[in-house]
Amino acid sequence: MDRVEQLLRDVSAEVIEPRFNALHGDDVRFKSPGEVVTVADEEAEALLVRRLGELLPGTPVIGEESSSLDPSLLDGLDSHRVWLVDPLDGTANFVAGSPDWAVMVALVENGATVASWIWRPVDGVMYMAELSQGATRNGIALQRRRPTPPVAEMRGAVLTRFLDHDTSTSVAANRHRFRSVGEGRVCAGVDYPALIEGDQEFVLFWRTLPWDHAPGALLLGEAGGVARRLDGTPYNPAQHTTGLLVASSQAAWDLVSATLLASPGEQIGEI
């Protein structure tokens, strides 16, 4: 765990942090409509792929940028041990000069995330989690202990950009039942820890690319939260289906699911 932590710190310091608020025009390009990538993403991924490969020889390393070029790299994620790498989560924030970005790595074995790391250099915060061994923030054990509030006092986020029509309609009809429902920080490395830190109770994602969610889902689970598909089944990074509701506790998940995702006109009891 400590060797991977240091590896993330080193790669970030070498090729990402020097470019924060110092990007040139040709350092940024669109890899798809609305999706930017920078030279920092590409160089960090190359370094992480090489150094993680040296750490566990023979273990494949799957990065976000390489997978966007060859989606077949994700085949067999449920039957092998692999590294998942998001070299710069929140690239658009990074380009805009926002501090809401992170470097993330997860180790997956036979479809289950067994270890994860989230490094946020601007904040100086390192989150780490190991399956059945707990989660830490800068080496201090994490455990969400705040009682689950009623729906009317809950704060959360919904990333609406990719929602399907039915889910979008339900969210639009029900979001007023909560204290606040924002758009999220556009960075899983910020949104997941916020559930543990007490800043929000839930986040609804639609796209569930594994490098975005495997690190945070394990961290959240080890700190007492839950990450489940909209049908209630546990999150599995090897499943490429859409829709993921993550919450600070199972009780919060149940309340949010029953309220936020209710069909317009559906009777909702007192919660």
VODO-426285 format. One record per residue (C-alpha): x, y, z negated. Coordinates in nm, 4 decimals. Layout:
<pts>
+----------+----------+----------+
!       c1 !       c2 !       c3 !
+----------+----------+----------+
!        X !        Y !        Z !
...
+----------+----------+----------+
</pts>
This chain:
<pts>
+----------+----------+----------+
!       c1 !       c2 !       c3 !
+----------+----------+----------+
!   0.0000 !   0.0000 !   0.0000 !
!   0.2765 !   0.2446 !  -0.0925 !
!   0.4758 !   0.1789 !   0.2254 !
!   0.1779 !   0.2614 !   0.4455 !
!   0.1076 !   0.5716 !   0.2384 !
!   0.4603 !   0.6963 !   0.2985 !
!   0.4376 !   0.6082 !   0.6649 !
!   0.1282 !   0.8268 !   0.7072 !
!   0.2916 !   1.1145 !   0.5236 !
!   0.6048 !   1.0873 !   0.7375 !
!   0.4276 !   1.0705 !   1.0731 !
!   0.2021 !   1.3600 !   0.9813 !
!   0.4983 !   1.5711 !   0.8731 !
!   0.6939 !   1.4857 !   1.1885 !
!   0.4447 !   1.5445 !   1.4693 !
!   0.1080 !   1.6704 !   1.3406 !
!   0.1610 !   1.9345 !   1.0742 !
!   0.4152 !   2.1385 !   1.2775 !
!   0.1452 !   2.1812 !   1.5450 !
!  -0.1339 !   2.2925 !   1.3120 !
!  -0.2200 !   2.6490 !   1.4146 !
!   0.0668 !   2.6306 !   1.6635 !
!  -0.0810 !   2.4506 !   1.9657 !
!  -0.0098 !   2.5775 !   2.3174 !
!  -0.2569 !   2.5680 !   2.6028 !
!  -0.1096 !   2.2570 !   2.7635 !
!  -0.1088 !   2.0738 !   2.4257 !
!  -0.4884 !   2.0281 !   2.4429 !
!  -0.7044 !   1.8560 !   2.7030 !
!  -1.0491 !   1.7010 !   2.7367 !
!  -1.0479 !   1.3211 !   2.7404 !
!  -1.4264 !   1.3136 !   2.7973 !
!  -1.7016 !   1.5766 !   2.8014 !
!  -1.6941 !   1.7549 !   2.4667 !
!  -1.4075 !   1.5392 !   2.3345 !
!  -1.0621 !   1.6936 !   2.3003 !
!  -0.7276 !   1.5281 !   2.2450 !
!  -0.3955 !   1.6941 !   2.1670 !
!  -0.0329 !   1.6059 !   2.2020 !
!  -0.0334 !   1.5644 !   1.8230 !
!  -0.2943 !   1.2829 !   1.8498 !
!  -0.0938 !   1.1028 !   2.1154 !
!   0.2486 !   1.1343 !   1.9553 !
!   0.1180 !   1.0409 !   1.6097 !
!  -0.0551 !   0.7325 !   1.7454 !
!   0.2596 !   0.6202 !   1.9269 !
!   0.4625 !   0.6511 !   1.6055 !
!   0.2009 !   0.4789 !   1.3916 !
!   0.1649 !   0.1917 !   1.6376 !
!   0.5387 !   0.1327 !   1.6369 !
!   0.5962 !   0.1661 !   1.2634 !
!   0.2910 !  -0.0338 !   1.1544 !
!   0.3980 !  -0.3014 !   1.4010 !
!   0.7353 !  -0.3149 !   1.2308 !
!   0.5681 !  -0.3383 !   0.8888 !
!   0.3636 !  -0.6474 !   0.9816 !
!   0.5284 !  -0.8026 !   1.2880 !
!   0.2841 !  -0.9820 !   1.5126 !
!  -0.0184 !  -0.7860 !   1.3873 !
!  -0.1842 !  -0.5851 !   1.6680 !
!  -0.2243 !  -0.2118 !   1.6181 !
!  -0.5348 !  -0.0594 !   1.7763 !
!  -0.5375 !   0.3179 !   1.8056 !
!  -0.8198 !   0.5508 !   1.9005 !
!  -0.6453 !   0.6987 !   2.2016 !
!  -0.5271 !   0.3689 !   2.3477 !
!  -0.8725 !   0.2160 !   2.2941 !
!  -1.0412 !   0.5027 !   2.4747 !
!  -0.8369 !   0.4035 !   2.7793 !
!  -0.8866 !   0.0275 !   2.7318 !
!  -1.1971 !  -0.0634 !   2.5273 !
!  -1.1145 !  -0.4357 !   2.5607 !
!  -0.8519 !  -0.3845 !   2.2895 !
!  -1.1368 !  -0.4114 !   2.0388 !
!  -1.2353 !  -0.7603 !   2.1543 !
!  -1.1815 !  -1.0175 !   1.8823 !
!  -1.1755 !  -0.7662 !   1.5989 !
!  -1.3768 !  -1.0147 !   1.3928 !
!  -1.1307 !  -1.3014 !   1.4340 !
!  -0.7852 !  -1.1521 !   1.3844 !
!  -0.5824 !  -0.9371 !   1.1481 !
!  -0.5382 !  -0.5939 !   1.3053 !
!  -0.4459 !  -0.2402 !   1.2167 !
!  -0.6932 !   0.0347 !   1.3104 !
!  -0.5458 !   0.3808 !   1.3571 !
!  -0.7102 !   0.7216 !   1.3841 !
!  -0.4007 !   0.9384 !   1.4275 !
!  -0.5894 !   1.2659 !   1.3933 !
!  -0.9482 !   1.2448 !   1.2734 !
!  -1.1256 !   1.5747 !   1.3309 !
!  -0.9259 !   1.6814 !   1.6340 !
!  -1.1697 !   1.9591 !   1.7253 !
!  -1.1313 !   2.1008 !   1.3734 !
!  -0.7521 !   2.0792 !   1.4057 !
!  -0.7636 !   2.2704 !   1.7335 !
!  -0.9916 !   2.5351 !   1.5788 !
!  -0.7579 !   2.5869 !   1.2833 !
!  -0.9929 !   2.4267 !   1.0285 !
!  -0.8314 !   2.2240 !   0.7466 !
!  -1.0925 !   1.9479 !   0.7894 !
!  -0.8768 !   1.6815 !   0.9543 !
!  -0.7067 !   1.3643 !   0.8401 !
!  -0.4763 !   1.0783 !   0.9359 !
!  -0.6430 !   0.7409 !   0.8801 !
!  -0.5406 !   0.3750 !   0.8908 !
!  -0.7250 !   0.0551 !   0.8020 !
!  -0.6196 !  -0.3086 !   0.7894 !
!  -0.8919 !  -0.5464 !   0.9059 !
!  -0.8916 !  -0.9237 !   0.8643 !
!  -1.1557 !  -1.1377 !   1.0353 !
!  -1.3928 !  -0.8447 !   1.0635 !
!  -1.3564 !  -0.7233 !   0.7033 !
!  -1.1618 !  -0.4127 !   0.6074 !
!  -0.9148 !  -0.5152 !   0.3359 !
!  -0.7150 !  -0.1930 !   0.2916 !
!  -0.7423 !   0.1696 !   0.3986 !
!  -0.5636 !   0.5025 !   0.3759 !
!  -0.6847 !   0.8585 !   0.4383 !
!  -0.4235 !   1.1361 !   0.4276 !
!  -0.5350 !   1.5000 !   0.4273 !
!  -0.2139 !   1.7054 !   0.4487 !
!  -0.3671 !   2.0523 !   0.4174 !
!  -0.5393 !   1.9519 !   0.0937 !
!  -0.2480 !   1.7401 !  -0.0262 !
!  -0.4841 !   1.4496 !  -0.0923 !
!  -0.4186 !   1.0787 !  -0.0285 !
!  -0.7090 !   0.8368 !  -0.0628 !
!  -0.6342 !   0.4658 !  -0.0716 !
!  -0.8517 !   0.1587 !  -0.1163 !
!  -0.7935 !  -0.2153 !  -0.1336 !
!  -1.0716 !  -0.4715 !  -0.1137 !
!  -1.1847 !  -0.5770 !  -0.4636 !
!  -0.9005 !  -0.3713 !  -0.6151 !
!  -1.0620 !  -0.0287 !  -0.6276 !
!  -0.9952 !   0.3121 !  -0.4749 !
!  -0.7638 !   0.5965 !  -0.5707 !
!  -0.7180 !   0.9673 !  -0.5080 !
!  -0.3527 !   1.0649 !  -0.5386 !
!  -0.2996 !   0.7529 !  -0.7468 !
!  -0.5892 !   0.8133 !  -0.9868 !
!  -0.8747 !   0.5611 !  -0.9877 !
!  -1.1966 !   0.6771 !  -0.8243 !
!  -1.5448 !   0.5845 !  -0.9409 !
!  -1.8601 !   0.7779 !  -0.8641 !
!  -2.0470 !   0.8075 !  -1.1961 !
!  -2.2954 !   1.0872 !  -1.1262 !
!  -2.6600 !   0.9689 !  -1.1623 !
!  -2.8595 !   0.9467 !  -0.8405 !
!  -3.0750 !   1.2613 !  -0.8157 !
!  -3.4307 !   1.2688 !  -0.6814 !
!  -3.4682 !   1.3304 !  -0.3087 !
!  -3.5595 !   1.6972 !  -0.3529 !
!  -3.2199 !   1.7594 !  -0.5172 !
!  -3.0099 !   1.5587 !  -0.2707 !
!  -2.7565 !   1.7140 !  -0.0376 !
!  -2.6477 !   1.5308 !   0.2728 !
!  -2.5494 !   1.5512 !   0.6365 !
!  -2.6752 !   1.4178 !   0.9668 !
!  -2.4562 !   1.4193 !   1.2751 !
!  -2.7337 !   1.4906 !   1.5223 !
!  -2.5366 !   1.5131 !   1.8457 !
!  -2.5698 !   1.1480 !   1.9474 !
!  -2.8947 !   1.0457 !   1.7739 !
!  -3.1511 !   0.8543 !   1.9764 !
!  -3.4936 !   1.0077 !   2.0267 !
!  -3.6827 !   0.8170 !   1.7558 !
!  -3.4211 !   0.8747 !   1.4853 !
!  -3.3864 !   1.2395 !   1.5815 !
!  -3.7631 !   1.2829 !   1.5558 !
!  -3.7732 !   1.1245 !   1.2095 !
!  -3.4847 !   1.3374 !   1.0839 !
!  -3.6438 !   1.6561 !   1.2150 !
!  -3.9719 !   1.5710 !   1.0445 !
!  -3.8231 !   1.4758 !   0.7079 !
!  -3.5095 !   1.6810 !   0.6468 !
!  -3.7108 !   1.9478 !   0.4617 !
!  -3.7726 !   1.6946 !   0.1810 !
!  -3.4073 !   1.7237 !   0.0729 !
!  -3.2292 !   2.0089 !  -0.0966 !
!  -3.0067 !   2.0484 !   0.2091 !
!  -2.9162 !   1.8514 !   0.5206 !
!  -2.6190 !   1.9874 !   0.7110 !
!  -2.4306 !   1.8792 !   1.0208 !
!  -2.1341 !   1.7295 !   0.8389 !
!  -1.7694 !   1.8247 !   0.8692 !
!  -1.7118 !   1.6428 !   1.1997 !
!  -1.4406 !   1.4435 !   1.0246 !
!  -1.5034 !   1.1072 !   0.8616 !
!  -1.1902 !   1.1614 !   0.6532 !
!  -1.3729 !   1.4499 !   0.4832 !
!  -1.7348 !   1.3295 !   0.4902 !
!  -1.6721 !   0.9921 !   0.3233 !
!  -1.4690 !   1.1242 !   0.0274 !
!  -1.7303 !   1.3976 !  -0.0244 !
!  -1.9754 !   1.1250 !  -0.1277 !
!  -1.7406 !   1.0139 !  -0.4033 !
!  -1.6376 !   1.3613 !  -0.5108 !
!  -2.0025 !   1.4623 !  -0.5646 !
!  -2.0304 !   1.7145 !  -0.2813 !
!  -2.3116 !   1.5224 !  -0.1102 !
!  -2.5233 !   1.2100 !  -0.1498 !
!  -2.5473 !   1.0766 !   0.2048 !
!  -2.4340 !   1.1021 !   0.5656 !
!  -2.6097 !   0.9620 !   0.8713 !
!  -2.3798 !   0.8780 !   1.1619 !
!  -2.4861 !   0.7478 !   1.5024 !
!  -2.1595 !   0.6566 !   1.6744 !
!  -1.9657 !   0.4028 !   1.4674 !
!  -1.6253 !   0.3644 !   1.6288 !
!  -1.4249 !   0.1404 !   1.3944 !
!  -1.1223 !   0.3664 !   1.3417 !
!  -1.3600 !   0.6413 !   1.2276 !
!  -1.5505 !   0.4323 !   0.9730 !
!  -1.3455 !   0.1358 !   0.8532 !
!  -1.1165 !   0.3488 !   0.6299 !
!  -1.3925 !   0.5531 !   0.4662 !
!  -1.6434 !   0.2688 !   0.4324 !
!  -1.3974 !   0.0634 !   0.2271 !
!  -1.3015 !   0.3654 !   0.0161 !
!  -1.6676 !   0.4394 !  -0.0496 !
!  -1.7537 !   0.0802 !  -0.1315 !
!  -1.4671 !   0.0448 !  -0.3767 !
!  -1.5846 !   0.3620 !  -0.5548 !
!  -1.9427 !   0.2401 !  -0.5956 !
!  -2.1058 !   0.3703 !  -0.2763 !
!  -2.2534 !   0.1839 !   0.0191 !
!  -2.2262 !   0.1891 !   0.3983 !
!  -2.5111 !   0.0107 !   0.5744 !
!  -2.6634 !  -0.0090 !   0.9177 !
!  -3.0086 !   0.1400 !   0.9495 !
!  -3.1631 !  -0.2070 !   0.9071 !
!  -2.9879 !  -0.2402 !   0.5703 !
!  -2.7144 !  -0.4826 !   0.6737 !
!  -2.3613 !  -0.4057 !   0.5460 !
!  -2.1227 !  -0.2182 !   0.7727 !
!  -1.8815 !  -0.4382 !   0.9663 !
!  -1.6154 !  -0.2698 !   1.1833 !
!  -1.6326 !  -0.5530 !   1.4361 !
!  -1.9958 !  -0.4737 !   1.5176 !
!  -2.0239 !  -0.2033 !   1.7810 !
!  -2.3908 !  -0.1158 !   1.7252 !
!  -2.5079 !   0.2401 !   1.6625 !
!  -2.6494 !   0.3940 !   1.3471 !
!  -2.4880 !   0.4006 !   1.0033 !
!  -2.6211 !   0.5467 !   0.6796 !
!  -2.3642 !   0.5907 !   0.4027 !
!  -2.4559 !   0.6963 !   0.0504 !
!  -2.3075 !   0.7549 !  -0.2920 !
!  -2.4922 !   0.4530 !  -0.4386 !
!  -2.7328 !   0.1782 !  -0.3402 !
!  -3.0117 !   0.3694 !  -0.5155 !
!  -2.9337 !   0.6791 !  -0.3103 !
!  -2.9222 !   0.4735 !   0.0096 !
!  -3.2656 !   0.3279 !  -0.0611 !
!  -3.4180 !   0.6706 !  -0.1278 !
!  -3.2637 !   0.8346 !   0.1770 !
!  -3.3529 !   0.5470 !   0.4077 !
!  -3.7154 !   0.5457 !   0.2940 !
!  -3.7466 !   0.9239 !   0.3246 !
!  -3.5219 !   1.0531 !   0.6021 !
!  -3.5934 !   0.7703 !   0.8458 !
!  -3.9680 !   0.7492 !   0.7889 !
!  -4.1721 !   0.7845 !   1.1070 !
!  -4.3605 !   1.1142 !   1.1401 !
!  -4.6975 !   1.0733 !   0.9732 !
!  -4.5853 !   0.7742 !   0.7668 !
!  -4.7012 !   0.7995 !   0.4056 !
!  -4.4094 !   0.8629 !   0.1681 !
!  -4.4738 !   0.8051 !  -0.1998 !
!  -4.3447 !   1.0115 !  -0.4871 !
!  -3.9659 !   0.9744 !  -0.4971 !
+----------+----------+----------+
</pts>
